[in-house]
């Protein structure tokens, strides 16, 4: 059975190669960053749309 592709595992496996091949850490790190920012922005948008207290002001 092949290993599951996970961003955290990819970062952990690439730690020893950071100095020689920095892109091995860059792309999974950017994917995590973009995902976290997107989820935060979606949460803010949902709160603004659904929170009745925000509509009054």
Residue pairs with C-beta under 8 A, 6 or more apart in sequence:
3 9
7 28
7 31
7 32
10 24
10 28
11 25
11 28
11 29
11 32
14 21
14 24
14 25
14 28
15 25
17 24
17 25
18 24
18 25
47 54
48 54
